[in-house]
Amino acid sequence: DGDQSKFIYSTWLRANFDEFLKSLIDVLVSDKSDETLKEVVLDTLMEFVKVANGGAFHSSLYNRILRSIIHSTGPAELLIDLLTSKYFKYIDVR
């Protein structure tokens, strides 16, 4: 009974975390978000990339962020510049 409760809670928590990540990515690529907000959201997402996979680089989340930037309808220069200046010094990101 305790294992089933733990499984249900873990499933619920994962679904809500995934929805939170989707919301952050939506804000990141939105034309309505200003530059400061985009920078804060990108920093938050990259922190999740760094630690959300048990301390290992979370490549699927990183690739999801990159795909969202590439497929966004707005200009991507700001996000690319932020990635380059803040994160490309890390080997996993390159």
TORVOBA-504385 format. One record per residue (C-alpha): residue in three letters; chain; x, y, z. Coordinates in nm, 2 decimals. Example, Ala and Ser with C-alpha at 12.3 -4.5 7.8 and 13.67 -1.06 7.14 Angstrom:
<recs>
+------+------+--------+--------+--------+
! semi ! gupa !     px !     py !     pz !
+------+------+--------+--------+--------+
!  Ala !    A !   1.23 !  -0.45 !   0.78 !
!  Ser !    A !   1.37 !  -0.11 !   0.71 !
+------+------+--------+--------+--------+
</recs>
This chain:
<recs>
+------+------+--------+--------+--------+
! semi ! gupa !     px !     py !     pz !
+------+------+--------+--------+--------+
!  Asp !    A !   0.00 !   0.00 !   0.00 !
!  Gly !    A !   0.29 !   0.24 !   0.08 !
!  Asp !    A !   0.46 !   0.15 !  -0.24 !
!  Gln !    A !   0.15 !   0.22 !  -0.44 !
!  Ser !    A !   0.11 !   0.56 !  -0.27 !
!  Lys !    A !   0.47 !   0.65 !  -0.34 !
!  Phe !    A !   0.43 !   0.55 !  -0.70 !
!  Ile !    A !   0.12 !   0.76 !  -0.74 !
!  Tyr !    A !   0.28 !   1.06 !  -0.57 !
!  Ser !    A !   0.60 !   1.02 !  -0.79 !
!  Thr !    A !   0.39 !   1.00 !  -1.10 !
!  Trp !    A !   0.19 !   1.31 !  -1.00 !
!  Leu !    A !   0.51 !   1.50 !  -0.91 !
!  Arg !    A !   0.68 !   1.41 !  -1.24 !
!  Ala !    A !   0.37 !   1.52 !  -1.44 !
!  Asn !    A !   0.36 !   1.86 !  -1.26 !
!  Phe !    A !   0.73 !   1.91 !  -1.30 !
!  Asp !    A !   0.70 !   1.84 !  -1.68 !
!  Glu !    A !   0.42 !   2.09 !  -1.70 !
!  Phe !    A !   0.63 !   2.35 !  -1.51 !
!  Leu !    A !   0.92 !   2.29 !  -1.76 !
!  Lys !    A !   0.68 !   2.33 !  -2.05 !
!  Ser !    A !   0.56 !   2.66 !  -1.91 !
!  Leu !    A !   0.91 !   2.79 !  -1.86 !
!  Ile !    A !   1.01 !   2.70 !  -2.21 !
!  Asp !    A !   0.69 !   2.87 !  -2.34 !
!  Val !    A !   0.79 !   3.19 !  -2.15 !
!  Leu !    A !   1.15 !   3.16 !  -2.28 !
!  Val !    A !   1.05 !   3.16 !  -2.65 !
!  Ser !    A !   0.75 !   3.39 !  -2.62 !
!  Asp !    A !   0.75 !   3.72 !  -2.81 !
!  Lys !    A !   0.57 !   3.88 !  -2.51 !
!  Ser !    A !   0.86 !   3.81 !  -2.27 !
!  Asp !    A !   1.11 !   4.08 !  -2.21 !
!  Glu !    A !   1.49 !   4.02 !  -2.22 !
!  Thr !    A !   1.53 !   4.02 !  -1.85 !
!  Leu !    A !   1.26 !   3.76 !  -1.80 !
!  Lys !    A !   1.40 !   3.54 !  -2.08 !
!  Glu !    A !   1.75 !   3.55 !  -1.91 !
!  Val !    A !   1.61 !   3.45 !  -1.57 !
!  Val !    A !   1.40 !   3.17 !  -1.73 !
!  Leu !    A !   1.70 !   3.04 !  -1.93 !
!  Asp !    A !   1.92 !   3.04 !  -1.61 !
!  Thr !    A !   1.65 !   2.85 !  -1.43 !
!  Leu !    A !   1.62 !   2.59 !  -1.71 !
!  Met !    A !   1.99 !   2.55 !  -1.74 !
!  Glu !    A !   2.01 !   2.49 !  -1.36 !
!  Phe !    A !   1.76 !   2.21 !  -1.42 !
!  Val !    A !   1.97 !   2.08 !  -1.70 !
!  Lys !    A !   2.26 !   2.07 !  -1.46 !
!  Val !    A !   2.09 !   1.90 !  -1.16 !
!  Ala !    A !   1.76 !   1.75 !  -1.26 !
!  Asn !    A !   1.92 !   1.42 !  -1.38 !
!  Gly !    A !   2.06 !   1.31 !  -1.05 !
!  Gly !    A !   2.35 !   1.55 !  -1.08 !
!  Ala !    A !   2.43 !   1.44 !  -1.43 !
!  Phe !    A !   2.39 !   1.66 !  -1.74 !
!  His !    A !   2.02 !   1.63 !  -1.85 !
!  Ser !    A !   2.07 !   1.62 !  -2.23 !
!  Ser !    A !   1.71 !   1.55 !  -2.32 !
!  Leu !    A !   1.60 !   1.87 !  -2.14 !
!  Tyr !    A !   1.88 !   2.06 !  -2.30 !
!  Asn !    A !   1.79 !   1.94 !  -2.64 !
!  Arg !    A !   1.42 !   2.02 !  -2.58 !
!  Ile !    A !   1.53 !   2.38 !  -2.49 !
!  Leu !    A !   1.73 !   2.40 !  -2.81 !
!  Arg !    A !   1.45 !   2.26 !  -3.03 !
!  Ser !    A !   1.21 !   2.52 !  -2.88 !
!  Ile !    A !   1.45 !   2.80 !  -2.96 !
!  Ile !    A !   1.50 !   2.68 !  -3.31 !
!  His !    A !   1.13 !   2.64 !  -3.38 !
!  Ser !    A !   1.02 !   2.96 !  -3.21 !
!  Thr !    A !   0.86 !   3.22 !  -3.43 !
!  Gly !    A !   1.04 !   3.51 !  -3.27 !
!  Pro !    A !   1.40 !   3.62 !  -3.30 !
!  Ala !    A !   1.65 !   3.38 !  -3.14 !
!  Glu !    A !   1.96 !   3.60 !  -3.13 !
!  Leu !    A !   1.92 !   3.70 !  -2.76 !
!  Leu !    A !   1.88 !   3.34 !  -2.65 !
!  Ile !    A !   2.17 !   3.23 !  -2.86 !
!  Asp !    A !   2.39 !   3.51 !  -2.73 !
!  Leu !    A !   2.29 !   3.42 !  -2.37 !
!  Leu !    A !   2.37 !   3.05 !  -2.43 !
!  Thr !    A !   2.70 !   3.14 !  -2.59 !
!  Ser !    A !   2.82 !   3.39 !  -2.33 !
!  Lys !    A !   2.70 !   3.20 !  -2.02 !
!  Tyr !    A !   2.70 !   2.83 !  -2.10 !
!  Phe !    A !   2.91 !   2.73 !  -2.40 !
!  Lys !    A !   3.22 !   2.73 !  -2.18 !
!  Tyr !    A !   3.09 !   2.40 !  -2.04 !
!  Ile !    A !   3.19 !   2.09 !  -2.24 !
!  Asp !    A !   2.84 !   1.93 !  -2.20 !
!  Val !    A !   2.67 !   2.23 !  -2.35 !
!  Arg !    A !   2.90 !   2.25 !  -2.65 !
+------+------+--------+--------+--------+
</recs>
